[in-house]
Every structure is written in structure tokens, then in C-alpha cells.
Amino acid sequence: MKKGLKSLKEKALQATRTAKLALNNRRGEGFVDSAVKILMAVVIGALLLGGLYLLFSGTILPTLTERIREMFNYRR
């Protein structure tokens, strides 16, 4: 009986230690952080591309324009 209780107590203490280590772990980054970084990169890229279009007032990437027209069957 004592051996069983001692074993149960050890398992409970080990589970408590494991849970504390997992909760105190500050390594890695969360999914939200990664999503925000990706979103920022996309927005900054779109702003830069839009700025280039305004600066040169013309087509910067002609193949991209062709592909978009082909994709949507857009003809002038």
C-alpha cells in the first residue's frame, strides 16, 4: 500500500514539474506573431509596388499584366 502511494505521489510530482516547465517555457514564437509578420510583408510589398506604378506611371511588370488579362479574359 505504501509503495503504491509513494509511486502515485512521484508520478503526480513529475506531472506537476512537467506542467510547470511547459507553462514557463518562453521559447519559440506564436502563430499570431508569424501571421502579423507575413501580413506586414505583404502590405509593405503592395505599397512599394503601388509606389513604383505611381512613380513611373506605367507598367512595371508587363508579364504580370498579361497574365492578369489572360486570367480574367480582360481585353481593352
N, CA, C and O atoms as a Maestro MAE file, in Angstrom:
{
 s_m_m2io_version
 :::
 2.0.0
}

f_m_ct {
 s_m_title
 :::
 protein
 m_atom[304] {
  # First column is atom index #
  i_m_mmod_type
  r_m_x_coord
  r_m_y_coord
  r_m_z_coord
  i_m_residue_number
  s_m_chain_name
  s_m_pdb_residue_name
  s_m_pdb_atom_name
  i_m_atomic_number
  :::
  1 25 0.821 -1.188 0.000 1 A "MET " " N  " 7
  2 3 0.000 0.000 0.000 1 A "MET " " CA " 6
  3 2 0.869 1.257 0.000 1 A "MET " " C  " 6
  4 15 0.626 2.190 -0.766 1 A "MET " " O  " 8
  5 25 1.908 1.273 0.887 2 A "LYS " " N  " 7
  6 3 2.789 2.435 0.952 2 A "LYS " " CA " 6
  7 2 3.536 2.626 -0.364 2 A "LYS " " C  " 6
  8 15 3.732 3.750 -0.828 2 A "LYS " " O  " 8
  9 25 3.947 1.505 -0.956 3 A "LYS " " N  " 7
  10 3 4.695 1.572 -2.206 3 A "LYS " " CA " 6
  11 2 3.826 2.171 -3.317 3 A "LYS " " C  " 6
  12 15 4.305 2.963 -4.128 3 A "LYS " " O  " 8
  13 25 2.550 1.788 -3.348 4 A "GLY " " N  " 7
  14 3 1.615 2.308 -4.352 4 A "GLY " " CA " 6
  15 2 1.381 3.801 -4.177 4 A "GLY " " C  " 6
  16 15 1.350 4.550 -5.154 4 A "GLY " " O  " 8
  17 25 1.215 4.237 -2.914 5 A "LEU " " N  " 7
  18 3 1.004 5.661 -2.647 5 A "LEU " " CA " 6
  19 2 2.247 6.478 -2.987 5 A "LEU " " C  " 6
  20 15 2.154 7.584 -3.520 5 A "LEU " " O  " 8
  21 25 3.424 5.908 -2.666 6 A "LYS " " N  " 7
  22 3 4.667 6.606 -2.969 6 A "LYS " " CA " 6
  23 2 4.839 6.746 -4.483 6 A "LYS " " C  " 6
  24 15 5.261 7.793 -4.973 6 A "LYS " " O  " 8
  25 25 4.511 5.692 -5.208 7 A "SER " " N  " 7
  26 3 4.605 5.723 -6.668 7 A "SER " " CA " 6
  27 2 3.631 6.751 -7.246 7 A "SER " " C  " 6
  28 15 3.977 7.495 -8.164 7 A "SER " " O  " 8
  29 25 2.425 6.787 -6.709 8 A "LEU " " N  " 7
  30 3 1.425 7.751 -7.164 8 A "LEU " " CA " 6
  31 2 1.870 9.184 -6.875 8 A "LEU " " C  " 6
  32 15 1.679 10.082 -7.694 8 A "LEU " " O  " 8
  33 25 2.471 9.384 -5.690 9 A "LYS " " N  " 7
  34 3 2.955 10.713 -5.318 9 A "LYS " " CA " 6
  35 2 4.077 11.153 -6.257 9 A "LYS " " C  " 6
  36 15 4.112 12.309 -6.679 9 A "LYS " " O  " 8
  37 25 4.996 10.238 -6.588 10 A "GLU " " N  " 7
  38 3 6.101 10.555 -7.500 10 A "GLU " " CA " 6
  39 2 5.577 10.917 -8.894 10 A "GLU " " C  " 6
  40 15 6.062 11.857 -9.522 10 A "GLU " " O  " 8
  41 25 4.584 10.162 -9.366 11 A "LYS " " N  " 7
  42 3 4.005 10.460 -10.679 11 A "LYS " " CA " 6
  43 2 3.317 11.824 -10.685 11 A "LYS " " C  " 6
  44 15 3.410 12.568 -11.661 11 A "LYS " " O  " 8
  45 25 2.630 12.143 -9.596 12 A "ALA " " N  " 7
  46 3 1.957 13.441 -9.503 12 A "ALA " " CA " 6
  47 2 2.979 14.575 -9.478 12 A "ALA " " C  " 6
  48 15 2.783 15.600 -10.130 12 A "ALA " " O  " 8
  49 25 4.069 14.395 -8.727 13 A "LEU " " N  " 7
  50 3 5.113 15.416 -8.678 13 A "LEU " " CA " 6
  51 2 5.781 15.590 -10.041 13 A "LEU " " C  " 6
  52 15 6.071 16.710 -10.460 13 A "LEU " " O  " 8
  53 25 6.022 14.474 -10.726 14 A "GLN " " N  " 7
  54 3 6.631 14.544 -12.058 14 A "GLN " " CA " 6
  55 2 5.703 15.268 -13.038 14 A "GLN " " C  " 6
  56 15 6.164 16.072 -13.848 14 A "GLN " " O  " 8
  57 25 4.405 14.987 -12.966 15 A "ALA " " N  " 7
  58 3 3.440 15.661 -13.836 15 A "ALA " " CA " 6
  59 2 3.391 17.155 -13.526 15 A "ALA " " C  " 6
  60 15 3.272 17.977 -14.435 15 A "ALA " " O  " 8
  61 25 3.483 17.503 -12.243 16 A "THR " " N  " 7
  62 3 3.489 18.911 -11.844 16 A "THR " " CA " 6
  63 2 4.726 19.614 -12.379 16 A "THR " " C  " 6
  64 15 4.634 20.728 -12.895 16 A "THR " " O  " 8
  65 25 5.886 18.971 -12.258 17 A "ARG " " N  " 7
  66 3 7.129 19.565 -12.776 17 A "ARG " " CA " 6
  67 2 7.055 19.759 -14.289 17 A "ARG " " C  " 6
  68 15 7.453 20.800 -14.812 17 A "ARG " " O  " 8
  69 25 6.545 18.754 -14.978 18 A "THR " " N  " 7
  70 3 6.435 18.839 -16.434 18 A "THR " " CA " 6
  71 2 5.498 19.972 -16.839 18 A "THR " " C  " 6
  72 15 5.788 20.715 -17.777 18 A "THR " " O  " 8
  73 25 4.377 20.106 -16.135 19 A "ALA " " N  " 7
  74 3 3.423 21.172 -16.443 19 A "ALA " " CA " 6
  75 2 4.034 22.544 -16.180 19 A "ALA " " C  " 6
  76 15 3.843 23.467 -16.973 19 A "ALA " " O  " 8
  77 25 4.768 22.691 -15.078 20 A "LYS " " N  " 7
  78 3 5.410 23.974 -14.771 20 A "LYS " " CA " 6
  79 2 6.441 24.341 -15.830 20 A "LYS " " C  " 6
  80 15 6.514 25.493 -16.257 20 A "LYS " " O  " 8
  81 25 7.235 23.367 -16.251 21 A "LEU " " N  " 7
  82 3 8.232 23.633 -17.294 21 A "LEU " " CA " 6
  83 2 7.564 24.042 -18.602 21 A "LEU " " C  " 6
  84 15 8.041 24.945 -19.290 21 A "LEU " " O  " 8
  85 25 6.474 23.388 -18.941 22 A "ALA " " N  " 7
  86 3 5.773 23.717 -20.187 22 A "ALA " " CA " 6
  87 2 5.159 25.108 -20.121 22 A "ALA " " C  " 6
  88 15 5.184 25.842 -21.109 22 A "ALA " " O  " 8
  89 25 4.609 25.475 -18.972 23 A "LEU " " N  " 7
  90 3 3.983 26.792 -18.839 23 A "LEU " " CA " 6
  91 2 5.007 27.917 -18.764 23 A "LEU " " C  " 6
  92 15 4.736 29.028 -19.222 23 A "LEU " " O  " 8
  93 25 6.167 27.649 -18.200 24 A "ASN " " N  " 7
  94 3 7.199 28.675 -18.079 24 A "ASN " " CA " 6
  95 2 8.078 28.787 -19.315 24 A "ASN " " C  " 6
  96 15 8.924 29.678 -19.396 24 A "ASN " " O  " 8
  97 25 7.887 27.899 -20.271 25 A "ASN " " N  " 7
  98 3 8.700 27.896 -21.481 25 A "ASN " " CA " 6
  99 2 8.383 29.130 -22.325 25 A "ASN " " C  " 6
  100 15 7.237 29.330 -22.729 25 A "ASN " " O  " 8
  101 25 9.383 29.947 -22.590 26 A "ARG " " N  " 7
  102 3 9.212 31.181 -23.368 26 A "ARG " " CA " 6
  103 2 9.860 31.075 -24.745 26 A "ARG " " C  " 6
  104 15 9.957 32.075 -25.455 26 A "ARG " " O  " 8
  105 25 10.299 29.895 -25.129 27 A "ARG " " N  " 7
  106 3 10.947 29.728 -26.426 27 A "ARG " " CA " 6
  107 2 9.922 29.715 -27.547 27 A "ARG " " C  " 6
  108 15 8.731 29.497 -27.327 27 A "ARG " " O  " 8
  109 25 10.418 29.954 -28.752 28 A "GLY " " N  " 7
  110 3 9.559 29.881 -29.929 28 A "GLY " " CA " 6
  111 2 8.700 31.113 -30.069 28 A "GLY " " C  " 6
  112 15 8.716 32.009 -29.224 28 A "GLY " " O  " 8
  113 25 7.958 31.141 -31.139 29 A "GLU " " N  " 7
  114 3 7.057 32.261 -31.320 29 A "GLU " " CA " 6
  115 2 5.687 31.724 -31.661 29 A "GLU " " C  " 6
  116 15 5.550 30.609 -32.166 29 A "GLU " " O  " 8
  117 25 4.693 32.508 -31.387 30 A "GLY " " N  " 7
  118 3 3.326 32.063 -31.597 30 A "GLY " " CA " 6
  119 2 2.870 32.222 -33.036 30 A "GLY " " C  " 6
  120 15 3.531 32.862 -33.854 30 A "GLY " " O  " 8
  121 25 1.734 31.629 -33.318 31 A "PHE " " N  " 7
  122 3 1.178 31.703 -34.660 31 A "PHE " " CA " 6
  123 2 0.754 33.124 -35.000 31 A "PHE " " C  " 6
  124 15 0.855 33.547 -36.151 31 A "PHE " " O  " 8
  125 25 0.282 33.859 -34.005 32 A "VAL " " N  " 7
  126 3 -0.172 35.226 -34.255 32 A "VAL " " CA " 6
  127 2 1.006 36.101 -34.661 32 A "VAL " " C  " 6
  128 15 0.882 36.919 -35.572 32 A "VAL " " O  " 8
  129 25 2.138 35.940 -34.002 33 A "ASP " " N  " 7
  130 3 3.327 36.715 -34.360 33 A "ASP " " CA " 6
  131 2 3.736 36.455 -35.801 33 A "ASP " " C  " 6
  132 15 4.053 37.387 -36.539 33 A "ASP " " O  " 8
  133 25 3.730 35.202 -36.196 34 A "SER " " N  " 7
  134 3 4.103 34.846 -37.568 34 A "SER " " CA " 6
  135 2 3.109 35.420 -38.565 34 A "SER " " C  " 6
  136 15 3.501 35.929 -39.615 34 A "SER " " O  " 8
  137 25 1.832 35.339 -38.244 35 A "ALA " " N  " 7
  138 3 0.804 35.864 -39.151 35 A "ALA " " CA " 6
  139 2 0.939 37.371 -39.315 35 A "ALA " " C  " 6
  140 15 0.779 37.893 -40.418 35 A "ALA " " O  " 8
  141 25 1.232 38.071 -38.227 36 A "VAL " " N  " 7
  142 3 1.395 39.525 -38.299 36 A "VAL " " CA " 6
  143 2 2.608 39.876 -39.147 36 A "VAL " " C  " 6
  144 15 2.549 40.820 -39.934 36 A "VAL " " O  " 8
  145 25 3.701 39.144 -39.007 37 A "LYS " " N  " 7
  146 3 4.896 39.411 -39.813 37 A "LYS " " CA " 6
  147 2 4.623 39.193 -41.294 37 A "LYS " " C  " 6
  148 15 5.043 39.996 -42.126 37 A "LYS " " O  " 8
  149 25 3.928 38.118 -41.628 38 A "ILE " " N  " 7
  150 3 3.609 37.840 -43.027 38 A "ILE " " CA " 6
  151 2 2.693 38.917 -43.582 38 A "ILE " " C  " 6
  152 15 2.893 39.386 -44.703 38 A "ILE " " O  " 8
  153 25 1.698 39.310 -42.815 39 A "LEU " " N  " 7
  154 3 0.774 40.356 -43.257 39 A "LEU " " CA " 6
  155 2 1.500 41.675 -43.478 39 A "LEU " " C  " 6
  156 15 1.231 42.377 -44.453 39 A "LEU " " O  " 8
  157 25 2.411 42.014 -42.584 40 A "MET " " N  " 7
  158 3 3.191 43.245 -42.748 40 A "MET " " CA " 6
  159 2 4.030 43.192 -44.018 40 A "MET " " C  " 6
  160 15 4.117 44.185 -44.740 40 A "MET " " O  " 8
  161 25 4.642 42.058 -44.298 41 A "ALA " " N  " 7
  162 3 5.465 41.921 -45.504 41 A "ALA " " CA " 6
  163 2 4.621 42.084 -46.761 41 A "ALA " " C  " 6
  164 15 5.052 42.728 -47.718 41 A "ALA " " O  " 8
  165 25 3.430 41.508 -46.767 42 A "VAL " " N  " 7
  166 3 2.553 41.622 -47.938 42 A "VAL " " CA " 6
  167 2 2.109 43.063 -48.138 42 A "VAL " " C  " 6
  168 15 2.119 43.567 -49.261 42 A "VAL " " O  " 8
  169 25 1.720 43.728 -47.059 43 A "VAL " " N  " 7
  170 3 1.256 45.117 -47.165 43 A "VAL " " CA " 6
  171 2 2.385 46.032 -47.616 43 A "VAL " " C  " 6
  172 15 2.182 46.880 -48.485 43 A "VAL " " O  " 8
  173 25 3.563 45.874 -47.042 44 A "ILE " " N  " 7
  174 3 4.700 46.717 -47.440 44 A "ILE " " CA " 6
  175 2 5.061 46.463 -48.898 44 A "ILE " " C  " 6
  176 15 5.361 47.407 -49.629 44 A "ILE " " O  " 8
  177 25 5.038 45.216 -49.330 45 A "GLY " " N  " 7
  178 3 5.316 44.896 -50.730 45 A "GLY " " CA " 6
  179 2 4.300 45.523 -51.665 45 A "GLY " " C  " 6
  180 15 4.663 46.054 -52.714 45 A "GLY " " O  " 8
  181 25 3.028 45.465 -51.293 46 A "ALA " " N  " 7
  182 3 1.981 46.074 -52.121 46 A "ALA " " CA " 6
  183 2 2.152 47.587 -52.188 46 A "ALA " " C  " 6
  184 15 1.960 48.187 -53.246 46 A "ALA " " O  " 8
  185 25 2.510 48.201 -51.075 47 A "LEU " " N  " 7
  186 3 2.733 49.654 -51.075 47 A "LEU " " CA " 6
  187 2 3.923 50.032 -51.947 47 A "LEU " " C  " 6
  188 15 3.866 51.018 -52.682 47 A "LEU " " O  " 8
  189 25 4.990 49.263 -51.871 48 A "LEU " " N  " 7
  190 3 6.157 49.540 -52.719 48 A "LEU " " CA " 6
  191 2 5.822 49.388 -54.195 48 A "LEU " " C  " 6
  192 15 6.212 50.223 -55.011 48 A "LEU " " O  " 8
  193 25 5.108 48.338 -54.539 49 A "LEU " " N  " 7
  194 3 4.731 48.128 -55.935 49 A "LEU " " CA " 6
  195 2 3.788 49.229 -56.415 49 A "LEU " " C  " 6
  196 15 3.915 49.712 -57.540 49 A "LEU " " O  " 8
  197 25 2.850 49.622 -55.569 50 A "GLY " " N  " 7
  198 3 1.955 50.731 -55.915 50 A "GLY " " CA " 6
  199 2 2.715 52.028 -56.087 50 A "GLY " " C  " 6
  200 15 2.412 52.812 -56.987 50 A "GLY " " O  " 8
  201 25 3.704 52.264 -55.231 51 A "GLY " " N  " 7
  202 3 4.532 53.464 -55.358 51 A "GLY " " CA " 6
  203 2 5.332 53.469 -56.648 51 A "GLY " " C  " 6
  204 15 5.483 54.514 -57.282 51 A "GLY " " O  " 8
  205 25 5.844 52.311 -57.042 52 A "LEU " " N  " 7
  206 3 6.573 52.226 -58.313 52 A "LEU " " CA " 6
  207 2 5.661 52.522 -59.494 52 A "LEU " " C  " 6
  208 15 6.062 53.211 -60.432 52 A "LEU " " O  " 8
  209 25 4.442 52.009 -59.454 53 A "TYR " " N  " 7
  210 3 3.500 52.285 -60.534 53 A "TYR " " CA " 6
  211 2 3.196 53.778 -60.612 53 A "TYR " " C  " 6
  212 15 3.116 54.339 -61.705 53 A "TYR " " O  " 8
  213 25 3.028 54.420 -59.468 54 A "LEU " " N  " 7
  214 3 2.766 55.864 -59.474 54 A "LEU " " CA " 6
  215 2 3.986 56.654 -59.927 54 A "LEU " " C  " 6
  216 15 3.855 57.642 -60.650 54 A "LEU " " O  " 8
  217 25 5.156 56.227 -59.512 55 A "LEU " " N  " 7
  218 3 6.380 56.940 -59.847 55 A "LEU " " CA " 6
  219 2 6.663 56.894 -61.342 55 A "LEU " " C  " 6
  220 15 7.019 57.910 -61.939 55 A "LEU " " O  " 8
  221 25 6.508 55.739 -61.941 56 A "PHE " " N  " 7
  222 3 6.818 55.596 -63.363 56 A "PHE " " CA " 6
  223 2 5.586 55.718 -64.249 56 A "PHE " " C  " 6
  224 15 5.709 55.720 -65.474 56 A "PHE " " O  " 8
  225 25 4.415 55.817 -63.660 57 A "SER " " N  " 7
  226 3 3.121 55.944 -64.349 57 A "SER " " CA " 6
  227 2 3.031 55.047 -65.577 57 A "SER " " C  " 6
  228 15 2.689 55.494 -66.671 57 A "SER " " O  " 8
  229 25 3.335 53.816 -65.377 58 A "GLY " " N  " 7
  230 3 3.259 52.850 -66.465 58 A "GLY " " CA " 6
  231 2 3.305 51.447 -65.918 58 A "GLY " " C  " 6
  232 15 3.182 51.232 -64.712 58 A "GLY " " O  " 8
  233 25 3.482 50.506 -66.794 59 A "THR " " N  " 7
  234 3 3.526 49.104 -66.402 59 A "THR " " CA " 6
  235 2 4.941 48.730 -65.990 59 A "THR " " C  " 6
  236 15 5.882 48.869 -66.772 59 A "THR " " O  " 8
  237 25 5.083 48.263 -64.779 60 A "ILE " " N  " 7
  238 3 6.389 47.867 -64.258 60 A "ILE " " CA " 6
  239 2 6.670 46.406 -64.611 60 A "ILE " " C  " 6
  240 15 7.777 46.059 -65.021 60 A "ILE " " O  " 8
  241 25 5.675 45.574 -64.450 61 A "LEU " " N  " 7
  242 3 5.822 44.140 -64.716 61 A "LEU " " CA " 6
  243 2 4.897 43.746 -65.867 61 A "LEU " " C  " 6
  244 15 3.758 43.350 -65.622 61 A "LEU " " O  " 8
  245 25 5.354 43.844 -67.108 62 A "PRO " " N  " 7
  246 3 4.463 43.564 -68.244 62 A "PRO " " CA " 6
  247 2 3.945 42.129 -68.273 62 A "PRO " " C  " 6
  248 15 2.806 41.894 -68.677 62 A "PRO " " O  " 8
  249 25 4.756 41.179 -67.853 63 A "THR " " N  " 7
  250 3 4.276 39.792 -67.870 63 A "THR " " CA " 6
  251 2 3.159 39.591 -66.853 63 A "THR " " C  " 6
  252 15 2.243 38.802 -67.082 63 A "THR " " O  " 8
  253 25 3.232 40.297 -65.742 64 A "LEU " " N  " 7
  254 3 2.171 40.201 -64.742 64 A "LEU " " CA " 6
  255 2 0.875 40.768 -65.300 64 A "LEU " " C  " 6
  256 15 -0.198 40.200 -65.093 64 A "LEU " " O  " 8
  257 25 0.975 41.887 -66.007 65 A "THR " " N  " 7
  258 3 -0.211 42.489 -66.611 65 A "THR " " CA " 6
  259 2 -0.830 41.539 -67.631 65 A "THR " " C  " 6
  260 15 -2.051 41.392 -67.683 65 A "THR " " O  " 8
  261 25 0.001 40.901 -68.436 66 A "GLU " " N  " 7
  262 3 -0.502 39.945 -69.429 66 A "GLU " " CA " 6
  263 2 -1.194 38.768 -68.755 66 A "GLU " " C  " 6
  264 15 -2.262 38.339 -69.192 66 A "GLU " " O  " 8
  265 25 -0.604 38.258 -67.718 67 A "ARG " " N  " 7
  266 3 -1.185 37.097 -67.027 67 A "ARG " " CA " 6
  267 2 -2.529 37.444 -66.400 67 A "ARG " " C  " 6
  268 15 -3.459 36.638 -66.430 67 A "ARG " " O  " 8
  269 25 -2.631 38.632 -65.837 68 A "ILE " " N  " 7
  270 3 -3.902 39.041 -65.233 68 A "ILE " " CA " 6
  271 2 -4.965 39.173 -66.311 68 A "ILE " " C  " 6
  272 15 -6.102 38.740 -66.121 68 A "ILE " " O  " 8
  273 25 -4.604 39.766 -67.438 69 A "ARG " " N  " 7
  274 3 -5.568 39.899 -68.539 69 A "ARG " " CA " 6
  275 2 -6.008 38.529 -69.043 69 A "ARG " " C  " 6
  276 15 -7.190 38.318 -69.315 69 A "ARG " " O  " 8
  277 25 -5.069 37.602 -69.168 70 A "GLU " " N  " 7
  278 3 -5.416 36.256 -69.627 70 A "GLU " " CA " 6
  279 2 -6.283 35.524 -68.605 70 A "GLU " " C  " 6
  280 15 -7.206 34.796 -68.970 70 A "GLU " " O  " 8
  281 25 -5.984 35.721 -67.337 71 A "MET " " N  " 7
  282 3 -6.711 35.017 -66.293 71 A "MET " " CA " 6
  283 2 -8.176 35.455 -66.257 71 A "MET " " C  " 6
  284 15 -9.065 34.620 -66.089 71 A "MET " " O  " 8
  285 25 -8.432 36.744 -66.412 72 A "PHE " " N  " 7
  286 3 -9.792 37.261 -66.324 72 A "PHE " " CA " 6
  287 2 -10.415 37.522 -67.694 72 A "PHE " " C  " 6
  288 15 -11.520 38.059 -67.777 72 A "PHE " " O  " 8
  289 25 -9.716 37.146 -68.774 73 A "ASN " " N  " 7
  290 3 -10.176 37.423 -70.135 73 A "ASN " " CA " 6
  291 2 -10.494 38.904 -70.316 73 A "ASN " " C  " 6
  292 15 -11.498 39.268 -70.928 73 A "ASN " " O  " 8
  293 25 -9.636 39.733 -69.782 74 A "TYR " " N  " 7
  294 3 -9.823 41.182 -69.844 74 A "TYR " " CA " 6
  295 2 -9.140 41.712 -71.095 74 A "TYR " " C  " 6
  296 15 -7.940 41.519 -71.286 74 A "TYR " " O  " 8
  297 25 -9.907 42.378 -71.940 75 A "ARG " " N  " 7
  298 3 -9.348 42.965 -73.158 75 A "ARG " " CA " 6
  299 2 -9.728 44.435 -73.212 75 A "ARG " " C  " 6
  300 15 -10.846 44.808 -72.857 75 A "ARG " " O  " 8
  301 25 -8.802 45.259 -73.653 76 A "ARG " " N  " 7
  302 3 -9.081 46.699 -73.762 76 A "ARG " " CA " 6
  303 2 -9.801 47.013 -75.025 76 A "ARG " " C  " 6
  304 15 -10.116 48.174 -75.283 76 A "ARG " " O  " 8
  :::
 }
 m_bond[303] {
  # First column is bond index #
  i_m_from
  i_m_to
  i_m_order
  :::
  1 1 2 1
  2 2 3 1
  3 3 4 2
  4 3 5 1
  5 5 6 1
  6 6 7 1
  7 7 8 2
  8 7 9 1
  9 9 10 1
  10 10 11 1
  11 11 12 2
  12 11 13 1
  13 13 14 1
  14 14 15 1
  15 15 16 2
  16 15 17 1
  17 17 18 1
  18 18 19 1
  19 19 20 2
  20 19 21 1
  21 21 22 1
  22 22 23 1
  23 23 24 2
  24 23 25 1
  25 25 26 1
  26 26 27 1
  27 27 28 2
  28 27 29 1
  29 29 30 1
  30 30 31 1
  31 31 32 2
  32 31 33 1
  33 33 34 1
  34 34 35 1
  35 35 36 2
  36 35 37 1
  37 37 38 1
  38 38 39 1
  39 39 40 2
  40 39 41 1
  41 41 42 1
  42 42 43 1
  43 43 44 2
  44 43 45 1
  45 45 46 1
  46 46 47 1
  47 47 48 2
  48 47 49 1
  49 49 50 1
  50 50 51 1
  51 51 52 2
  52 51 53 1
  53 53 54 1
  54 54 55 1
  55 55 56 2
  56 55 57 1
  57 57 58 1
  58 58 59 1
  59 59 60 2
  60 59 61 1
  61 61 62 1
  62 62 63 1
  63 63 64 2
  64 63 65 1
  65 65 66 1
  66 66 67 1
  67 67 68 2
  68 67 69 1
  69 69 70 1
  70 70 71 1
  71 71 72 2
  72 71 73 1
  73 73 74 1
  74 74 75 1
  75 75 76 2
  76 75 77 1
  77 77 78 1
  78 78 79 1
  79 79 80 2
  80 79 81 1
  81 81 82 1
  82 82 83 1
  83 83 84 2
  84 83 85 1
  85 85 86 1
  86 86 87 1
  87 87 88 2
  88 87 89 1
  89 89 90 1
  90 90 91 1
  91 91 92 2
  92 91 93 1
  93 93 94 1
  94 94 95 1
  95 95 96 2
  96 95 97 1
  97 97 98 1
  98 98 99 1
  99 99 100 2
  100 99 101 1
  101 101 102 1
  102 102 103 1
  103 103 104 2
  104 103 105 1
  105 105 106 1
  106 106 107 1
  107 107 108 2
  108 107 109 1
  109 109 110 1
  110 110 111 1
  111 111 112 2
  112 111 113 1
  113 113 114 1
  114 114 115 1
  115 115 116 2
  116 115 117 1
  117 117 118 1
  118 118 119 1
  119 119 120 2
  120 119 121 1
  121 121 122 1
  122 122 123 1
  123 123 124 2
  124 123 125 1
  125 125 126 1
  126 126 127 1
  127 127 128 2
  128 127 129 1
  129 129 130 1
  130 130 131 1
  131 131 132 2
  132 131 133 1
  133 133 134 1
  134 134 135 1
  135 135 136 2
  136 135 137 1
  137 137 138 1
  138 138 139 1
  139 139 140 2
  140 139 141 1
  141 141 142 1
  142 142 143 1
  143 143 144 2
  144 143 145 1
  145 145 146 1
  146 146 147 1
  147 147 148 2
  148 147 149 1
  149 149 150 1
  150 150 151 1
  151 151 152 2
  152 151 153 1
  153 153 154 1
  154 154 155 1
  155 155 156 2
  156 155 157 1
  157 157 158 1
  158 158 159 1
  159 159 160 2
  160 159 161 1
  161 161 162 1
  162 162 163 1
  163 163 164 2
  164 163 165 1
  165 165 166 1
  166 166 167 1
  167 167 168 2
  168 167 169 1
  169 169 170 1
  170 170 171 1
  171 171 172 2
  172 171 173 1
  173 173 174 1
  174 174 175 1
  175 175 176 2
  176 175 177 1
  177 177 178 1
  178 178 179 1
  179 179 180 2
  180 179 181 1
  181 181 182 1
  182 182 183 1
  183 183 184 2
  184 183 185 1
  185 185 186 1
  186 186 187 1
  187 187 188 2
  188 187 189 1
  189 189 190 1
  190 190 191 1
  191 191 192 2
  192 191 193 1
  193 193 194 1
  194 194 195 1
  195 195 196 2
  196 195 197 1
  197 197 198 1
  198 198 199 1
  199 199 200 2
  200 199 201 1
  201 201 202 1
  202 202 203 1
  203 203 204 2
  204 203 205 1
  205 205 206 1
  206 206 207 1
  207 207 208 2
  208 207 209 1
  209 209 210 1
  210 210 211 1
  211 211 212 2
  212 211 213 1
  213 213 214 1
  214 214 215 1
  215 215 216 2
  216 215 217 1
  217 217 218 1
  218 218 219 1
  219 219 220 2
  220 219 221 1
  221 221 222 1
  222 222 223 1
  223 223 224 2
  224 223 225 1
  225 225 226 1
  226 226 227 1
  227 227 228 2
  228 227 229 1
  229 229 230 1
  230 230 231 1
  231 231 232 2
  232 231 233 1
  233 233 234 1
  234 234 235 1
  235 235 236 2
  236 235 237 1
  237 237 238 1
  238 238 239 1
  239 239 240 2
  240 239 241 1
  241 241 242 1
  242 242 243 1
  243 243 244 2
  244 243 245 1
  245 245 246 1
  246 246 247 1
  247 247 248 2
  248 247 249 1
  249 249 250 1
  250 250 251 1
  251 251 252 2
  252 251 253 1
  253 253 254 1
  254 254 255 1
  255 255 256 2
  256 255 257 1
  257 257 258 1
  258 258 259 1
  259 259 260 2
  260 259 261 1
  261 261 262 1
  262 262 263 1
  263 263 264 2
  264 263 265 1
  265 265 266 1
  266 266 267 1
  267 267 268 2
  268 267 269 1
  269 269 270 1
  270 270 271 1
  271 271 272 2
  272 271 273 1
  273 273 274 1
  274 274 275 1
  275 275 276 2
  276 275 277 1
  277 277 278 1
  278 278 279 1
  279 279 280 2
  280 279 281 1
  281 281 282 1
  282 282 283 1
  283 283 284 2
  284 283 285 1
  285 285 286 1
  286 286 287 1
  287 287 288 2
  288 287 289 1
  289 289 290 1
  290 290 291 1
  291 291 292 2
  292 291 293 1
  293 293 294 1
  294 294 295 1
  295 295 296 2
  296 295 297 1
  297 297 298 1
  298 298 299 1
  299 299 300 2
  300 299 301 1
  301 301 302 1
  302 302 303 1
  303 303 304 2
  :::
 }
}
